[in-house]
Amino acid sequence: MAKIEIYTTDYCPYCKKAKALLAELGASFAEIDITSNEDDAMDKLYEKTGRSTVPQIFINDKFIGGCDDMFALHRSGELKELLK
């Protein structure tokens, strides 16, 4: 199974939606909750991805984007391939 990391905050509805989809697909993932250190963590993530929102989702160390990006991959069938 794929290695999945998802950077989240505890108050983000998109984070909850993304995690729910991964759970629905039976994918295990590592959640990195940045709520308590959000400013520093977001600075580091921005340097890495060019984005300043959560969730930020990585599959096999490749940045796939956020919640909307992951749902687009799911609709196209590409997400299941990435999760293998």
C-alpha positions as CSV (number, residue, x, y, z in Angstrom):
1,M,0.0,0.0,0.0
2,A,1.1,3.6,-0.6
3,K,2.8,5.8,1.9
4,I,0.4,8.7,2.6
5,E,1.0,11.8,4.7
6,I,-1.6,14.4,5.2
7,Y,-0.9,17.7,7.0
8,T,-3.9,19.1,8.8
9,T,-5.3,21.4,11.4
10,D,-8.0,20.3,13.9
11,Y,-10.5,22.9,12.8
12,C,-10.3,22.5,9.0
13,P,-13.4,21.0,7.3
14,Y,-11.5,20.2,4.1
15,C,-9.0,18.2,6.2
16,K,-11.8,16.1,7.7
17,K,-13.3,15.6,4.2
18,A,-10.0,14.4,2.8
19,K,-9.4,12.0,5.7
20,A,-12.9,10.6,5.4
21,L,-12.3,9.8,1.7
22,L,-9.0,8.1,2.5
23,A,-10.7,6.1,5.3
24,E,-13.6,5.2,2.9
25,L,-11.0,3.9,0.4
26,G,-9.4,1.8,3.2
27,A,-6.1,3.7,2.9
28,S,-4.0,4.1,6.0
29,F,-2.2,7.4,6.4
30,A,0.0,9.4,8.7
31,E,-1.8,12.6,9.9
32,I,0.5,15.5,10.8
33,D,-1.6,17.9,12.8
34,I,0.1,21.3,12.7
35,T,-2.5,23.2,14.7
36,S,-0.2,23.9,17.7
37,N,2.7,25.1,15.5
38,E,0.8,26.3,12.5
39,D,2.8,29.4,11.5
40,D,6.2,27.6,11.4
41,A,4.8,24.5,9.8
42,M,3.0,26.4,7.1
43,D,6.1,28.3,6.3
44,K,8.0,25.0,5.8
45,L,5.2,23.5,3.8
46,Y,4.9,26.6,1.6
47,E,8.6,26.4,0.8
48,K,8.1,22.7,-0.2
49,T,4.8,23.0,-2.1
50,G,4.0,26.6,-2.9
51,R,0.7,26.4,-1.0
52,S,-0.4,28.0,2.2
53,T,-3.5,26.0,3.0
54,V,-4.3,22.6,4.5
55,P,-4.8,19.8,3.9
56,Q,-1.6,19.1,2.1
57,I,-1.4,15.5,0.9
58,F,1.6,13.5,-0.1
59,I,1.4,10.0,-1.6
60,N,4.7,8.1,-1.8
61,D,6.5,11.4,-1.0
62,K,4.9,13.1,-4.0
63,F,2.8,16.2,-3.4
64,I,-0.7,15.6,-4.9
65,G,-2.3,18.8,-3.6
66,G,-5.2,19.5,-1.3
67,C,-8.7,18.2,-0.7
68,D,-10.1,19.3,-4.1
69,D,-7.1,17.9,-5.9
70,M,-7.5,14.6,-4.2
71,F,-11.2,14.4,-5.0
72,A,-10.4,15.2,-8.7
73,L,-7.9,12.3,-8.7
74,H,-10.6,10.1,-7.2
75,R,-13.2,11.1,-9.8
76,S,-10.8,10.4,-12.6
77,G,-9.8,7.0,-11.1
78,E,-6.2,8.0,-10.7
79,L,-6.3,8.0,-6.9
80,K,-6.9,4.3,-6.7
81,E,-3.8,3.7,-8.9
82,L,-1.7,6.0,-6.6
83,L,-2.9,4.1,-3.5
84,K,-1.7,0.7,-4.8
